[in-house]
Amino acid sequence: MAHNPAVLDGFLSFWAALDQSGLSAEDREVICMDMAVQNGCHYCVPAHLGMAQARGVDMVMIEQIAQGALLSGNSRAAKLQGLTRRLVETGGQLSDGELEQARADGFDNAQLVAIVAEIAHCHFTNSFNRLARTEPDAHFPDWP
């Protein structure tokens, strides 16, 4: 990103804004890990394993997502992963029923905006790291 300082500045500002978006660290890591796996990002999967661990997120759950699993049950994380995938599949065009279900699952309008923003952020970082062939940092957990 150093080749385009305006993009780097925007990226860093967007990341900082997402930290204030109202999503928990676990929410953000569920979205980021699922997106990294779905987008095949060799950099972001180990990066988010490390970030989730540093943020105190349930590593069993994050490792399941990292292995491509769809979380089961009625946990917020499982509902969020399913919602994230549906938003990606539809380009954000949820049916009225799906939108009602998301709200019933505890995602208010501000959180829905933040989820879409996190998805957009992940698409950018996953695509950028694949394009740049960014090597995972040495301190990241090993990942196949």
Steps between C-alpha positions, in 0.01 A plus 500: 500500500803723532469555124181696561513701826142626459369142493720406797367797696142409414559137593643593840218747565238241405661243734496754785134582428409131509654479846233750608213342304330322788602147398684299763849363444341156461247628246775658293721192511213270399436720195868546415589133533200381301574751226871406494410133459227561242733729302798264529728759658829336594598805707178584684426152637819483710478876574152460647599189693758720671267795542221286643739350751634844597144629542399207723250356254391134529775328302316171458227683312744709294701189407178327388425794271863500380452137394196598295234383744159662524430549870193320629259587775337822609804693617543859388814392315313232303222745413755764400695260279180395323393862459844595365488224242147595397596867462792399277292254296228756434715811471309636798153429361337322789133419474263669743484174695878469517532859620233441764684185610830688526333755726333224704846341535618817672656701219368856507524743209832646619650152526367402157678804355818402686477140374475619140792737561711217645417281199612780267819545699572128480441486126753780459767349727456146368521618140795727571700231678438248223596756234812611687585141596560629851702253703350417841693662783737271688314546830167381356388149595594237242225423257505260207 
